[in-house]
Amino acid sequence: MGTLTIIASGTNEALTSSGSVLSALSEKLYIIKGGCGSGSAVKIVNQLLARVHIAASAEAMAIGARLGLNTRKLFDFITNSGGTSWGIVSHESASYKVPLLLSTVAPNFSCQCSTAGWGPYDDDALVKVYETITGVKVEGKLPVVKKEEVLCSLPPEWPSDPIDDIRALDQSNLKTLIVLDDDPTGTQTVHDIEVLTEWNFEPLVEQFRKRPKCFFILTNSRALTSKKAPALIKDICTNLHTAANSVGNIDYTVVLRGDSTLRGHFPEEADAAVSVLGQMDAWIICPFFLQGGRYTIDDIHYVADSDFLFLQGTEFAKDASFGYKSSNLREVEEKTLGRIPASSVTSISIQLLRKGGPDAVCMRLCSLEKEVQHV
């Protein structure tokens, strides 16, 4: 069963032959009688209401702010889906000579938004017009920002390249780094590292006997259900533990590689690993995917698109399985359903990284109490 709502119209023969496919793709399927074009007519009515609702929602948020309400909670309460095809509404209403006295006011707000420089925003930017008129701030969403301005505002990078120190530490460290990759995109960004696509006892024993510095296991668990993914990680960690003990004198560290926006089975996979390998001193979440235009600044995770940095409203945030509301990675309570409050998360800021350097970061990490999750 899909998650789409489909409005279909056409000949009886076409609807009969395609009905089973449309049903499989959709959560709700509406068959509109009247032949070809009837579905578009329904869409026109829907878009008319959507545009007016957007303008009305902006007014509602503004008056909510004026009344002193918590606008974030108000936003969550009244949020509805909207349409984006206003053009067909105005065109068809003119064609059929149907006056839209209220609805035609709505596009003027879009014009004002664009003139004021809010063009890159989505329809929610209509509330900016009311913020200007009333002088109140409606903090429903964090803004889109210019990438160059944000990056130029940051402190300069740490002057010394730590790569030689990292290599020296790596040579003296006998631990094997094992990366459980929940999606093939992770293995595509490395080279000269073996990737296992099976995790039975025998291939793991063979791998441990090579004494490698690192190897990947492609789990592809992001494609599994929230029940099957943790079970798979638990099974892999159990096999790793058994294989390492069989070879003997093997020490290893497990890293869960996932999406930088935490789109994946977090914290379920981490919990599964802990259930086998034992409690860790801390969970270190390192969001990084420079090639994909991901930036984490002051705990906020941005997705770059051309010259702008976006927060909510991206295709990642709207993911059907792993969507999220907050772009602040400290607020993992959303992903953990309140189990890990933001107040228990420690941040290693970009200021500390660039101004204090490796020693300052090491001191900060070593000062943490055990079982403190931090970004």
N, C-alpha and C positions, 0 to 999 in steps of 0.2 A: 504494500500500500504506500503510495506516494504522499507528499505533503502539499501538493498544489491544489488550488481551486480552479477548475476548468469550466468555462462557459462555451458550449458547443452548439452550433446550428448548421444546417445543411439539408441535403436531400435525405429521405428516409433510408435509401440504399447505403449512402455514405455513413450515416450514423450507425446503422446496423452492423456494417462491416468493421467499423473502428471502435465500437462501443467497449469491447473488452480491453483494448489497449488503453483507451482514455480512462477507464475505471482503474486499471493497474497503476497509472501514472498519478492519479489524483486522490486527494483525501475527500474532496467534495466535487461532484460532477453535476452540472446543471445543463440539461438538454432543453434548448429554447426552440419551440416550434415556430414556424413561419418561413422556413427556408434560409438560404444563404443571406447573411447580413443581419439576421435577428440577434445573433450573439453580440455583434458590434453595437447594436442599438442599446442592449443592456449595459454594455461597457460604457457607453456615452453617459447614461444616467448615473452609473457608479462614479465616473470621473467628475461629473458635475457636483455630486455630493462631497466627494473627497476634497475638492478645491475649497469649497465653502467651509468644510470642517477644519481644514488647515488654518484658514484665516480666523475662524471662531476659536480654535484652540490657542492661537497666539494671543487673542484678546483674553481668553480665560486664564492663561498663565500670567499675563500682566496684572490682571485684577487679583489673582491669587497672591502674587508678590506684594501688591499694594496692601492686601489684607494681612500680611505677615505670615503667610503659610510657608511651610517647608516645600519649596518648589520642586525639589528632586523627588520627594515622595508624591507630590501632586502630579508630576509628570508620569511617574510609574503608574499612577492610578488611572489616568485618563488617556494614556497612549493607545492609539489605534492605527491600523494600517491605512496607508493613503495611496492614491494613484499619481501618475506622473504624465498622463497624456491629456493635459488640459486643452491642447490645440484642437483635438477632434470635437470637443464640446462646443467651443465657440464657432467653429466652422459649420457644424451640422445645425446648430440652433439658428444661425443666420440663413442657412439654406431652407429651413422649414418655417422661417419667419416666426420663431417663438422667442419673445423677449425674455432675457434673463436679468431682471432688475437687480437682484441681490448678487447673483453669481458673477456678473461682469465686473463687480467692484474688486473681487479677489485678485485678478491679474495685476491691478495697480500696485498692490503690495509687493508683488514680485519685481515690478519695475523699480520701485523705491529701493528694494534690497540690492538690486544690481547696480543702481546709480550710486549707492552708498559704499560699494566695494565688497558686498557680501556674495558676489556671484559664485565663488567656489563652494559655498555652503549648500546643504540640501534644503528642502522646503521648510524645515524647522527654523531657518533663519528669518522667517516672517516675524518671529517674536522680536527681532532686533528693531523693527520699525516701532513697536510699542514700547520697547525700552527707551528709545530716543524720545518718543512723545511724552511718556510719563515720568522719565527720569528714574525709574526703578530697575533693578538688575534681576533678571530671571535666569538663574543658573541651572537651566535644564541640561545643557551639554557643554563640554569644554570646546573651545573654538578650534577651527582649522588655523594653522600657523604657517608662516613662511619658513621654509627649511633653512635658507641662508641666514636669516636673522637669528634663528635659534642657535645654529652651529657657531656663528660668529660671537655669540654671547658667552660661550663656554670658555673656561680657562684653557691655556695651551696644554698640549700633551706633555706627559712626564718626559724630561729631556733625555734620559738614558734608556736605551733599548734593552729590556730585560731578557731578550731571547737567549743570550749566552749563558746567563745564570740558570734559566729554565732548562737548557740542554744539559748543563752540568748536574743539576739536581736529578734530571731524568736518567742520566747515566749511572748515578749512584743509587737510584731507587730500583729495587728488585721486584716491585709490584707490577702486575700486568693490568693494564687498563682495558676493561671490557665495556663496550658501548652497546646498549640495547636500543636499536633504532626503530622507532614506531612507524617510519615512513621512508621510502627509498630516497627521498631528497637529501637525507643526511649523508648517506654513503657516496653520493654524487659530488660531494665537496671535499673529499679526501683522496689521497693516492698512496700507493705503496703500503697499503694496509689490507690484510685479508678480511673478507666478509663471508660469514657463514650464513647459509639460508636454512640450516637445520641445526637442532640443538639437542640431539640425542646424546646419550652417554659416550658412545665410541668416538664421534668426531670431536667432542669437547676434550676428551683425554688426549687424542692425537694433537690437538691444538696446544694444550698445556705443555706437552712434552717438547714442543719447539721453543718454549720459554720466550714467547713474543713480548714486545713492549706493549702492544695494543692489538686488539682485533674487534671487529664489529659483528653483531648478530642482528640480521634484519628480521625483526619480528612482524612488521607491518600491522601492529596491533591497533593502530588508529582506525583501521577499517573494520575492527571487530566491535561487538556490543560492549556496553559497560560491565556486563557480567563475564563475558568470555575473555576480555583483555587482561584483567587482573589474574585470572586463572592461568593464562598463558605465561605471564611474567613469573608467577609463583612456580610453575613447572620448570621454566628455564633456570631460575635461580637455584631450585632444588638440584637440577642436573649439574649446574656449575659447582655447587658445593660438594656433591658426590664425586665428580670427576677430579676436582682439585685435591681432595683427600686421597683419592686413589693414586694419583701421580706422586703426591707427597712433596712437602717443602714448597708449596705454591701459595703465594700471597697475591691477592687481586683486589681491585676496586671496580665497582659497577657504576656506570653513568647511564641515566635514562635520557636519551636524546629525543626531543619532541619539537613541537612548533614553538617559536619564540613568544607567541601570543597565548601560550598554554592551551591551544586547541588540541586536545587529546585527553586521555584518561588520567587526569591529575585531580586528586591525589591518589586515586585507586591503584595505579601501577606502583607508585612509591610505597604505599602501604603494603602491597603484595611483596615487594622486594624486602622490606623490613621484616615481614612475618617469617621469612626464611633466613635472611642474613643477619638479623638482629638489629637492635635500635642503633641509629647513627647519632653522632654528636650534634649534627645539624643537617638540615636540608639546604643545599646551596642552589638557588635558581639563577641560572646565568642566561638571560635572554640576549641572543646575538644572532643576527643574520644580515650582515652588512650588504651582501650581494642582493638580498631581497628588499632592501630599503627599509630595514627595521632599526629604529633608534630608541634607546631607553635613556631618558633624561629626567632627573628628579623623580624617579620611580614611575614616570609616565611612559608607556610604550607607544611609540608612534609608528605608523606605516606611511612611508613616503610615496607620493605620486607626483611625478614631475617636480615642481618647485614648492610643493606644499607638504606638510606633515599632518596626517589625519589621525583622529582618535576613534571615537565611536562612529558607527554608521558605515564602516568599511565592510567589504565582503567577508572578512574574517570574523568580525563581530556579529554578523548576521548568519553565521554558519548554523545550519539546521541542527547539527548534533552538538557542536561545541561553542555556540555563541556566547557572548559575554556583554555585560553592560559597562563595567568599569575598566578603564585602560590603565589604572594605577595598579601595578603589579603587587604592591603591598596588600591590596585588598583581596587576598586569596580566600577570604571568608566566603566570597561569592562562589568560588569553585569548590570549596570544602563545606558548603552549606552551613557556615557559621562555626565549624569546628576549630578553625585556626583564625582567630580575630586579627585584624590589621595591627592592633596594638602589640601583638607578640612577634611581629615581623621586623627584623633589623635591616636597615638599608645600607649598602655599601655604595655611597654616592659617587658620581663622576667627579665631584670636587675632591673627594678623598683620594680617588684613583690618580687624578692628575696633579694634585698639589702635594699629597703626602707620599705617593709612590708605593712600591711593594711593601716596604717596612711598615708603613702606617696601616695598610690593609691587613697585613699579618697580625699586627697588634690588636686591631679591631676584632678580627675573627677569633683570636685566642682568648679574648676577654669575654666572649659570649658564654652564657650558661648553656649546659647541654640541653639538647632537644628544643633549641630555639630555631625556628624556621626564618631564613632571611633571604633577601633578594640581593 
